[in-house]
């Protein structure tokens, strides 16, 4: 059984819609994988006794501190 993949509209840096079907497919699959990973980590934390709001705050901080890393040493 396959997972439902959300379909989003993705935008380029200059706010134009990305129209390449393959690019959109990859971006939507990546989004679905990240969502699943975060949900599993969140569920684990709650089952181990962590406070829901604290875990959410840490996940949000993690996302807010992301930087493009390709080509960086």
C-alpha positions as CSV (number, residue, x, y, z in Angstrom):
1,X,0.0,0.0,0.0
2,X,1.5,3.3,-1.0
3,X,1.4,6.5,1.1
4,X,-0.6,9.5,0.0
5,X,1.7,12.1,-1.4
6,X,0.5,15.7,-0.8
7,X,0.7,17.9,-3.9
8,X,1.9,21.4,-3.3
9,X,2.7,24.3,-5.6
10,X,6.4,25.0,-5.3
11,X,7.9,28.4,-6.0
12,X,11.3,29.5,-7.3
13,X,13.4,32.3,-5.6
14,X,11.7,34.8,-7.9
15,X,8.3,33.6,-6.8
16,X,7.4,31.9,-10.1
17,X,5.7,28.5,-10.0
18,X,8.0,25.6,-10.6
19,X,6.3,23.8,-13.5
20,X,8.7,20.8,-14.0
21,X,6.7,17.7,-13.2
22,X,9.7,15.7,-12.2
23,X,10.9,18.5,-9.9
24,X,7.5,18.8,-8.3
25,X,7.3,15.0,-7.8
26,X,10.7,14.9,-6.0
27,X,9.8,17.9,-3.8
28,X,6.4,16.4,-2.9
29,X,8.0,13.0,-2.1
30,X,10.7,14.8,0.0
31,X,7.9,16.7,1.9
32,X,6.1,13.5,2.6
33,X,9.2,11.7,3.8
34,X,10.1,14.6,6.1
35,X,6.5,14.8,7.4
36,X,6.6,11.0,8.2
37,X,10.0,11.2,9.9
38,X,9.0,14.2,12.1
39,X,5.7,12.5,13.0
40,X,7.5,9.3,14.1
41,X,10.1,11.3,16.1
42,X,7.3,13.4,17.7
43,X,5.3,10.2,18.6
44,X,8.4,8.6,20.1
45,X,9.2,11.6,22.2
46,X,5.6,11.8,23.6
47,X,5.6,8.0,24.3
48,X,8.8,8.5,26.2
49,X,7.2,11.2,28.4
50,X,8.3,14.4,26.7
51,X,6.1,17.5,26.8
52,X,4.3,18.0,23.4
53,X,4.9,21.7,23.2
54,X,8.6,21.4,24.1
55,X,9.1,18.8,21.3
56,X,7.2,21.0,18.8
57,X,9.3,24.0,19.8
58,X,12.5,22.1,19.3
59,X,11.3,20.8,15.8
60,X,10.4,24.4,14.8
61,X,13.8,25.7,16.0
62,X,15.5,22.9,14.0
63,X,13.6,24.0,10.8
64,X,14.2,27.7,11.5
65,X,18.0,27.1,11.7
66,X,18.3,25.2,8.5
67,X,20.8,26.6,6.0
68,X,21.7,25.5,2.5
69,X,24.6,23.1,2.9
70,X,25.6,21.8,-0.5
71,X,29.1,22.9,-1.5
72,X,29.9,24.1,2.0
73,X,32.9,22.7,3.9
